């Protein structure tokens, strides 16, 4: 709960007070969107979640533009009003897709148990989107924002934003700063640094042969991919912040056939942008080098995230948020995360960004994913106060 009203300006007290009264409405909207399946490739479901948010925004008098995307969910842009401004906006950002399959919402609908809200995507990151929506509504009702305020809801973050990356970068290039409401850390902290990630598919081709009657004629793709996996994992350097994980492998034709084909999915994580080129160079050499004679291999990049870095203005933004959070009764510090997020795209174009400003949550991508209900309102108040207390643009 926010601190006593005598520490707040009249406008701050008005906005913080209104948010304090919205817990029930926030949870009602959260229940609605959690109970809609929205796996990244489920365009109808992702867009149905988007439509529910659009309904809320329009009911609050906010302007909405839906940017159509053909195969994945649409991008949703939100604005307080239609008055043109030369000032750069403060952008509240988040994604509405989840990692869960169709039917998961029916199997595990929204519920609250012992102060925790459960359901697919409740923390990652539908709770953060609800928080953003109510902060935008608060400023629409009461004003006081020191710069234009906008919202962006994307649709494909869980698969590395293949469609929305260009949208995010375009918005961030013209933004004063971005607050990305991924779930707050279990510690209550926000995220001020993240690794970059590259997700790849390797395919190895060999030659089929009967493994009993013509063993010598076969060339095992599985034998070759096993060598490559060992070499790829050896690239991991924890002190440097580089990790390589082959998390999926399949191949072969039958137990009594030398495997003609195999494939593996590779997850590369790194801290420093320069390490991306280094790691990919080594990975490509591993792919191009055959240990089992006669095999060939190819590598395909399926998607990637950029690291969350600290462009100019980041420290000032962070300090403003920390001080605002303290007024809302929260003790917040910055953490580094090995996980990836769309916030890496915003900092890559030089936009100061804080990530994980959403309500506190844990166990994302699992059946035990949950959100701490009592953090929803205070984290919304912290965001609103941070916006209100941002120093003038330079």
N, C-alpha and C positions, 0 to 999 in steps of 0.2 A: 504494500500500500504506500502511496506517496506520503512524503513528510507533511508536517503541518502546513496549513495554507499560508501562514505568515512568511514562509520561505519562498513563496511563489508570487509572481506578478498576477494581477487580476486575470489576464488572458490565460496564463499557465494554469491557474486554479480552475478556470472554467473548463479547459480541455481535459485536464487531469481528472477533474470531478466527473465529467461526462463519461470518460472511459471507465472510471471506477464503477459506474452503474450498468455497464454493458456486458458483464460476464455471462449472464444467462443468454443474451442475444448472440454473443460470440460463440458460445457452445452450441446453440441451435444451428447457426450457419456451419460450424465445423462438423456437426453430425450429418448435415445434408450432404456436404461434399465428400466426407469420408465414406459414406454409404453409396457412392458412385464409383464403380471400377474405372480406373484411368491408367492402365498400363501404357507405357510410352507408345506402343504400336497400335493401341486401341483408339483410333481417332474419334469415333463417335463418343466413347466414354470420356476422353480428355476434353472434348468440346462440350460435353454435357456439364462437366465440372465448371468449365469456363462460363457457360450460360448461366449457371447458378450465381457465380460472382457478378456477372454483368447485371443480372436482376437486382442484386443488392446495390451495386453502384448506381444504377439508374433510380432506384428508390430513394437514394440519398442525394440525388441531383448532380451526380458526378458525370462528366463526359466520358464516353467510351468509344474507342475505335477498335474493331476486330480486324487484324491483319491476316488475310487468308493464307493458309499453307496447304498445299494440295494433298500430301500423303500423311502428314502428321498433324497434331493439333494446331489450331490457330494461335497466333500471338495476340494478347490483349493489352491495349494501351489505355491508361486511365489518366484523366486530367481534372483539375479542380474546376476550371472554367475555360471559356473560349477566348479570353482576352489575350491578344498577342503580346509577347514579351521578348525582349532581347537578352534577358537574364537566363543563365543556365539553370535548369531545374535540379532539385533534389529528387532522386528516383528511388522508390521503394520497389524492390524486385523479388521475384520468386517463381518457382515452377510448380505445376500442378500434376505432372505425371508421376507415376509410382513404378516400382519394379514388380508388382504383383499381377498374377494372371487373372483372366476373366472369371468371375464367380467368387473371388476372394472376399469382396465386400459382403456378399450374402453369407458366406461361411463365418466371417469374423466381423460382424457389424459394429459400429461405434458403440462403446460402452464406457462407463466411468466406474472404476473400482478403487477404493481407498485413495482417492485424490489423484488417480492417474487415468487419463483418457487413452483408450486402446482402439485400434482399427488400422486398416492398411493406409499408410501415408499420413497418419494423424500427426506425426512430428515432422516427417520428411516428405513434403513440407507444407501440408495443408493448414496446420496450425499457424505457421508463419504467414501464410497468405491471408488468413482470417485477421491476424494482427495487423497486417498492412492495410487491409480493407477498412478496418475501424479507425485506424489513425488517419487515413485519407478522409473518411467521413467526418471525423472530428474537426479537421481543418476546414472542410467544406462548410460545416455548420457555424464555426466560430471564427475562422480566419486566424490571422496572426503569423502565418508562415512567412519567414523573412526572404524567401525566394520562391519561384514557381515550384509546385509540388506535383509529382507525377508517379504513376504506378506502371509496372510492366509485369505481366504474368506470362511465362513461357510454357512450353509444352513437351520438351524432349530432353531435359537435363540428364535424366537417368541413362540415356544412351549417348551422352557427350554432346548434346545440342547440335546435331547435324543441320537441322533446319533453322533453329533460332539463334545460332551463334552470330550470324551476320546482323540479325535484328538487335541483339544485345550490344554488339560492338558499335552499331550505328547510334543507338540510344546513349551509350556511355560516352562516346566522343563528344556529345553535346550536353553532357550532364555536369553539374557542379560536383556531385558525389553520388554514390550508390550505397544504400543500406539493403543488404541481401539477407532475407529472413529465413535462412536455413536454421535448423533447430539449435538453440543455445546448448553449449556443452553441458554434460552432467554436473560439472563444477559450477555452472552458472556463468562461465566466461563466454566471450565472443571469440571469433577466429580472425586473426590478423595476418596469417600466413598459411598457405597450403602448397602441397606438392602439385606439380603438373603430372599428367598421366597420358600414356599412349596405349591404345588397345589395338592389338594386331592379330592377324590370322596367318599362320604358316601352313603350307601344304607340301607334303613330300610324296613324290611318285616313285614307285619301284616297278617290279614285274611279278605278276602272279605265276605260280607254279604249284603243282601238287607237292605238298610238303613231305609225302612219303615216297611216292614213285618218281619224282623229278625234282628233288630238293635243290640240286645244283643249278637248275635253270632259273630259280627264283631270285628276286632281289627284294629284300624286305624293307618296305617303307617304315614299318614300325621299328625295326632295328635302327634305322637311320634317325628317326625322330627321337628315339631314346637318347642317342648321343647328343643331339641338338639340345634337348631339354637339360641335360647335365651341364652343357656349356653355357646355356642361357642363364641358368640359376647361378652359375659361378660369377656372373657379372654383378650380382648383388654386392653392394658396398654400403653397409649400414652407417658407417661414420660419414660417408660422403652424401648419404641420403638417397642413394640409388637402390631400387629394388626391382627384381624381375621375377615374375611368377607365371608359370604355365599352368593355368587353372582348369583348362578343359582339354581333353585329348580324346580322339576317336580315330578309328581306322580299321583296316583289314576287311577280309571277305568272309572267311570261315576259319575255324580252328585248324583245319587241315590244308590251308592254302597259304603260301607265302604272301604277305600283305602287299597288294599293289598300290595302296594309298593310305595316307594317314594325315591328320591335321591336328593342330593345337592352337589354342587361343592364349595370347601373351599379354600380360599386364606389366607395363613399365611405369615406374614412378620415379620422379626426380625433383630436386629442390631448386637448383640453379638452372636458368634457361640454357646456359652453355652446355650443360650435361645432357640435354636432349640430343644434340648432334653427336656427342661422343658416344652415348649409349646406342643410338640407332646405327652408327657406323659399325660398332662391334657386333650388334645383332645381325646386320646385313652380311657381315663376313661369316658369321656362324651359319646363316641360311645358305650362303653360296658355297660353303666348304662341305664336301661330301666325305663322310667317314666310311660309309658302305658304298663301295664302287658301283656305279651304274644308277644311283639315285639322283634325282633332281629335286629342287625345292624352290618355292616362291614365297614372298612375304607381302601381305596387304595390310595397310593401315585402315582400321574400321572406324576409328574415332579418337578424339583426344581432347584433353583439357590443358589449359595453360596454368602455370603456377600463380597463386595469389601473392603478389608482391606489394611493395609500398611506394607508389609514386609520390611525387611532391604533394603535400597537403594531407597525407595519410595520418601523420602523427597528431596534427591539430584536430582532425576529425575524430580520431580515437579518444583524445583527451576530452573533447566536448561530450562525447557519448558517455565516457566513464563518469564524468561529473554529473551529467543528467541522470544516469542510472542511480548514483548515490542519493540524489534527491528523491528518487522513486523507491528508496529503501533497498537498493541492490548493490552488492559489492561485486564489481566486474573487472576482470583483467583480460588480457589478450593471450590466446593460445595458438600454437602452431598445430596443424593437422595434416596427416598423411593422406587424408581424403581429398577428393577433387570437387570443384563446384563451378558454377557459371561466373562466380566472382573473379576467377582468373582471367576471364575474357574482358571484364571491365577494367581491371588494373593494367592489362596488356596495352590498352589504348590511352593509358595515363590518367585514368579516373580514380580518385581516392575512394576506397571502398572498405566497409566493415562487413564481415560475413558472420552468420549465425546470430543475428539479432532477433530471431524468433523465440517463442517460448521454449523452455528447457525440455529436452527430450532425450531418449536413449533407445538403443537396440534397433535402429533403423534397418530396414530390409529384412526383418525377422517377424515371426508371429508374436513376439513379445515387444514389438515397437510400442512406445508409449510417450505421452506428453504429460508433464506436471501441470495440472489444471491451475494451481495457484500461482503459476508464473505468467499466465496469459495476460492478465490485466497489468501487472507491474512492468512487464517487458514492453507492452504497448505504451504505457506512460513514459518509460525511459526513452523510447524512440521519439515520442511527441516532444518531450522536453529537449532532447538533443537537437531536434529540428528548430524549435523555438530559440535555442541558445546558440545556434551557429553564428560565428562572427561574420561580419560583412565580407562579401566576395572581394578578392583583391584584383 
